[in-house]
Amino acid sequence: MAGSAAAGREAVGALPAYFEFVAPRDWKAIDFISDLHLCEALPRTFQAWSAHLRHTPADAVLILGDLFEAWVGDDSHTLPFERRCLEVLADAASHRTLAFMVGNRDFLLGTAMLRASGMMGLPDPTLLEAWGQRVLLSHGDALCLDDRPYQEFRAEVRSAPWQQAFLARPLAERRALAAEMRRMSSTRHRFDGDSAADVDAAAAVRWLHAIGAAEMVHGHTHRPGSNALAPGFKRHVLSDWDLDTADRAEVLRLTRKGFERIGPAAR
């Protein structure tokens, strides 16, 4: 029984099909951010994010999921706050490469929003090649294997039938459902997963080994920091952002010299 469970766990943690993104040689810096959970209730966080996208000296900003507190379909961009976000994204994308990977809160962000904002879509996972460095990028939730209820729920809501049925509802109804899900802790827990769960180190190393990389960047867990997953394999966890109820906002920057953590660019 133990062997069967271990085999099943390894199958769940197997590396899925991945996308390869090669950075141009003349780039000087790439910024990574995630877990901003943008919404009208967090105006200072929105302003810091907006300022960074507009003023960072980086050649690219890669957003690795949970940009929005909730995204209930690409027709959301017609709403006032979401339209402000779209304007910021489109402006930033006209000056530098902007790429987006879906998270557990905004997995319904699709091709229409990508086109409107000028963002490039990044599948999860993505292999980034920059200045001879190979880095695995992921939102991170797919690797939290100990949280089985979340993984089951994730598989359900990522399925085409579930998404087609949900998106067929009127926008107002979808927004109301999302608000109710966020209000109810039990339902919110299903979307976010167990806060105690972390990326499964063995599965992450399997991904890295299979993809031929020694380092990975992910978000989702809200536990910023860098640490070894195993000898020769390292991960960098992105910070969540909250400048309204806390004082937390951090950018992970990659250059030819490696990774560094910095504050958002000011106006």
N, C-alpha and C positions, 0 to 999 in steps of 0.2 A: 504493500500500500504506500509506504514512504517513497519507494522508488518511482511508483506511478505518479505520485503528486509532484515529485521533483522534476520528472520528465515533462509533465504538463506545465509546470511553472516555467521551465526553460523554453518551451514552445511559445508561451505567451510573451516571453521576453526576447524572442528572436528578432534580429534586425529586419524591419520592414523595408520595402523598396525605398530608396532614398534619392534625393536630388543633389546634383553637384553644381556648386556655384564658384566660379573662378574669378577672383578679384583682379582688376586690371593692374598691371605692374607699376603704373605711375601713381596709384593711390598711396596716400600717406597714413590714413587712419580710418578705422571702422568702429562705430559705436554700437553697443548692444544695450537694449532696454527691454523691460517686460513688466507686467503686473502693475500697470498704472491705474486700472479700474476707473477710467474717466467717466464722470457723470456730473450733472449740474450741481450736486451737493459738495463738490470738491473744487471750488474755483481756483484756489491757490495752486493746487496740483496741475490743473489745466493750464494755468498761466506759465508755470515752470516748464512743463512739457512743450508748450507752444514756443517759448523762448529758446529752448534748447534746439528744437528742430530748425528754427530759423537762423540761429547764430552759431551752432557748432562748426568748428573748422573741419570736421571729419568729412571724408568723401562719401560715406554711406552711413545710414542709420538702419540697423536691423532690429525690428520689433518682434520679440519672440513670444507673443501671445498675451491675452488679457489686457489689451489696450483699453477696452471698454468694460465697464461694470456689467453691462449686458448688451448683446447685439441680437435682435430678434428677426433680422432679415435686412437685405440691402435697401428696401424701401424706407428704412429708418433714416436714411441720410436726408430725407425731406423734413425731418423734425428740427426745431431751432438749434438745440445744443449739438446734435449730430451734424447739422450743416456747418456749424462753426468748426467742428473737428475736421470735417471734410475740407474746408477752406485752408486750414492750417496744413493738412497733409498735402494738398495739391500744390500749395505754395512751396513747401519744403521739397517736394518731388521735382519741382522745376529747377532746383539749384543743386541737388545731390541725389544719389541713389537712395531710394526709400523702399524697404522690403518688409513684408509682414508674414508672420506665421501664426495660425490660429491657436488660441488657448481654450481652456475649458469654459470661459465666459463668452467668447466671441467666435465660436466655431462655425456660426452661421454666416460669418462675413464671407462673401463670395466674389465672383468675378466682376459683377456689376460695380461693387464698391471699389475693387482694385482698379478698375478702369477709370472710374470717376476721380479717384484720389491720386492716380499716377503711381501707386505702389506696385512693386513686383511681389507676386505670391511666392512664399517659401514653403514647400511641403515639409512635414515633420516625419522623419528627420531630414536635415540637409547637411551635406559635407561642404564646408567652406575651405577653399584653398587660397591662401594669401601669403605672398613673400616666402614661399617654400614651407609654410606651416599648414597643416591639415587639422581642422577643428570641426567637431561634430556639434551641430546645433539642434536643439529640441526645446519644445515648451517644457517638457519634463513629466507631465502627468501620465503619459503612457508607460513610464518606467516605475511608477509607484505601485508595484505589484502586490505588496502586502495588503493594500486596500481593495479587497476583492469586490465588495459592493459597489465601489466607485467604478472599477474596471468594467463591471457588468453594465452599469448605467451608461458609462461612456460608450460602450459598444452599441447600446440601444440608440442613443441620440445621434450617433455618427452615421447610423444606417440611412440609406436613401428613403425607405418607406416612412420612417419617423419624421425625417426632415420635410418630406413632401407634404405629409399630413399637417405638420405644425405650420409651415409656411403658407398653406392654403387658408389658414384662418385670417381674418381681418387684422390689420396692423394694431388697432386699438386693443383688440382681444389678446394678441400676442404680448403687447406691452403690459397689460394687466396681469397676465399669467406670470410673466417674468418678475413683476413687482411682488406678486404674492409668493413666488418661490423664494425670493430674497428675504421676504419678511418672515417666512416660516423656517426656523432653524433646521428642522429635519430635512426639508426639501433643499435648502441651501447647502446642507452638508452633502447631499447627493451630487450637486454640481461641482463643489469644490474638493470633495474627498476628505478623508480624515486628516486633520491638521497635524497629527502626530506622524503620519506616513511620510517617508522620504523615498527618494529614488533608490531602487534596488541596485546596490553596488555591483553585484555579480552580473546582472543583466546589462548594466551600463558598460562594463568592461567587455562583455561579449559584443555589444554594438561597436565599441571602439576598435576592438581587435578585428572584427569583420570588415570594418570600413577603412582600416589602415590609418587610424589617427590615435594620438596619445592624449589629446585634451578635448573636453566637451564644455559647452556653455548651455545652461538651461535656467529657466525660471520656475514658476509655479509654487515652490515650497516656501517662499518668503523667508529664506534663511541665507542671506547673502554671505559669501565667503568662498574661499578656494581651498580645496583639500585633495589628498590622494585617495583615489578609489581602490588602487592596488599598486604595487611597485611598477613604476613606468607609466601609470595612467592617472590623469588629474581632471578634476572638474571645477568649473567656475559657476557659482550660483548667483543669479542676478537678484538685485534688490527690488522689492515692491516700492511704490511711490505713495507717499501720503504727507502732504505739507499743510493739510487742513486740521487734522486731529493729532498729528504727530510732526516730527521733523525728519522725514526720511525720503531721500531721493538720491539715486546714485546711477552713474553710467559706467559701464565696463567698456574700456577702449582697447582695441588691438592695433599695434603698430609693428614695424619691423623688429622692434626690441622686445615685443611680447605684450602681456596684458597689464593694464593699470586701472585702478578705480578712481573716478573723479566725480565732482559735483556737476550738476547741469550747467550748461552755458547760460550766462546772464544776458540780459538785453544789452 
